[in-house]
Amino acid sequence: MNDRKQVSIRLQSLHEGENTIQELPAEAFIKGKVLYVRYTEPALGPHQGETRAMLKLTEDELKLIRHGEVESEQAFQLGQRLPGYYRSPFTSFNLSTHTQRLELALEGITGRAAWAYDLYVFDEFSGHFSISLTIQEAHES
């Protein structure tokens, strides 16, 4: 099945007591046993370029790949510390994520994912993040 469907996603991020919620239109499709969800991140300022994000979800791993104004890759697998990177016009660094929680409850192109991880930049602890993602089919208007 490679049918692309319009979905809506809700991303909730908790970092150092700050709760951020984004509700965005997205496109989802299944290829093999992998669910892909593509969306465009909202610009943080009037002069910021576009960043497209792709979430790749399997039964035991989640990967976030970003292209555009920001280029980055982060992978999340329970109990694992995995390498990644971040590049923008202003800075560039290697990072890694150590995932303490990864819950995936997916049915077709809809469902929920939740993960918590420690972020390391240049091998130094940078912060703890808790993320939840809800994917719903978009309603035709």
Phi and psi in degrees as a GROMACS rama.xvg file:
@    title "Ramachandran Plot"
@    xaxis  label "Phi"
@    yaxis  label "Psi"
@TYPE xy
-130.85  27.0954  ASN-2
-74.9474  123.077  ASP-3
-84.6119  130.017  ARG-4
-123.878  146.113  LYS-5
-78.154  131.601  GLN-6
-132.599  167.604  VAL-7
-118.609  139.9  SER-8
-120.286  151.638  ILE-9
-127.082  114.628  ARG-10
-106.442  124.906  LEU-11
-120.826  127.601  GLN-12
-125.178  132.467  SER-13
-119.845  121.165  LEU-14
-144.672  119.224  HIS-15
50.886  44.8325  GLU-16
80.8307  -6.02971  GLY-17
-95.6045  121.218  GLU-18
-102.427  121.411  ASN-19
-118.006  131.381  THR-20
-122.949  129.805  ILE-21
-124.565  131.81  GLN-22
-117.146  119.237  GLU-23
-135.75  149.264  LEU-24
-74.2577  148.687  PRO-25
-150.964  174.386  ALA-26
-125.748  135.016  GLU-27
-128.458  146.494  ALA-28
-155.886  157.318  PHE-29
-111.233  133.624  ILE-30
-132.647  114.316  LYS-31
66.5691  -125.004  GLY-32
-106.557  21.5092  LYS-33
-114.697  133.391  VAL-34
-98.5975  126.498  LEU-35
-109.871  135.287  TYR-36
-128.723  119.729  VAL-37
-112.666  138.078  ARG-38
-154.112  164.078  TYR-39
-105.379  128.314  THR-40
-73.321  144.306  GLU-41
-66.98  140.402  PRO-42
-67.0109  139.84  ALA-43
-85.3544  -16.1579  LEU-44
-154.744  169.517  GLY-45
-66.9965  -21.7619  PRO-46
-106.006  7.17139  HIS-47
-82.9996  137.653  GLN-48
-77.4163  177.504  GLY-49
-81.8587  141.102  GLU-50
-123.993  122.659  THR-51
-98.2923  137.174  ARG-52
-120.194  145.62  ALA-53
-130.285  125.839  MET-54
-100.491  131.196  LEU-55
-117.407  114.653  LYS-56
-116.078  125.052  LEU-57
-117.144  -176.092  THR-58
-67.8307  -21.2629  GLU-59
-135.372  11.0337  ASP-60
-149.628  147.526  GLU-61
-128.015  135.025  LEU-62
-128.657  135.865  LYS-63
-115.053  119.884  LEU-64
-120.639  128.476  ILE-65
-122.137  138.756  ARG-66
-133.79  148.244  HIS-67
123  -133.432  GLY-68
-55.8161  -39.4736  GLU-69
-114.499  133.866  VAL-70
-115.336  122.337  GLU-71
-156.465  161.778  SER-72
-144.958  129.979  GLU-73
-133.991  138.98  GLN-74
-123.854  146.24  ALA-75
-132.205  119.979  PHE-76
-140.958  129.037  GLN-77
-51.2746  126.855  LEU-78
77.8673  -1.07985  GLY-79
-106.273  149.139  GLN-80
-107.687  114.024  ARG-81
-117.465  142.43  LEU-82
-77.158  157.293  PRO-83
-159.203  -169.875  GLY-84
-153.63  165.529  TYR-85
-144.239  130.194  TYR-86
-138.192  133.179  ARG-87
-139.821  174.46  SER-88
-61.6467  -16.6533  PRO-89
-105.361  -24.53  PHE-90
-158.111  163.705  THR-91
-151.565  134.863  SER-92
-159.484  157.211  PHE-93
-86.0633  147.762  ASN-94
-140.723  169.856  LEU-95
-147.141  155.59  SER-96
-121.601  134.224  THR-97
-114.092  109.439  HIS-98
-89.5313  121.464  THR-99
-95.8761  -23.794  GLN-100
-143.146  134.986  ARG-101
-148.313  111.654  LEU-102
-123.388  124.046  GLU-103
-123.501  124.044  LEU-104
-130.598  88.6653  ALA-105
-116.559  142.112  LEU-106
-136.104  104.192  GLU-107
65.7286  -128.178  GLY-108
-95.5252  4.83087  ILE-109
-115.234  164.985  THR-110
144.298  -158.856  GLY-111
-142.419  145.002  ARG-112
-134.536  144.161  ALA-113
-141.327  136.242  ALA-114
-148.972  150.283  TRP-115
-132.215  137.983  ALA-116
-154.12  157.701  TYR-117
-96.5819  135.066  ASP-118
-102.225  132.012  LEU-119
-118.69  132.014  TYR-120
-116.455  125.298  VAL-121
50.232  42.3781  PHE-122
66.1647  9.97956  ASP-123
-108.234  137.291  GLU-124
-57.9522  130.014  PHE-125
-115.858  -20.3756  SER-126
158.484  164.431  GLY-127
-109.959  134.458  HIS-128
-126.272  142.375  PHE-129
-124.206  124.764  SER-130
-124.591  141.232  ILE-131
-130.881  145.29  SER-132
-130.307  129.323  LEU-133
-119.334  131.718  THR-134
-119.208  124.708  ILE-135
-130.141  147.191  GLN-136
-63.3173  138.965  GLU-137
-70.8627  141.908  ALA-138
-87.9002  133.341  HIS-139
-70.0567  135.872  GLU-140
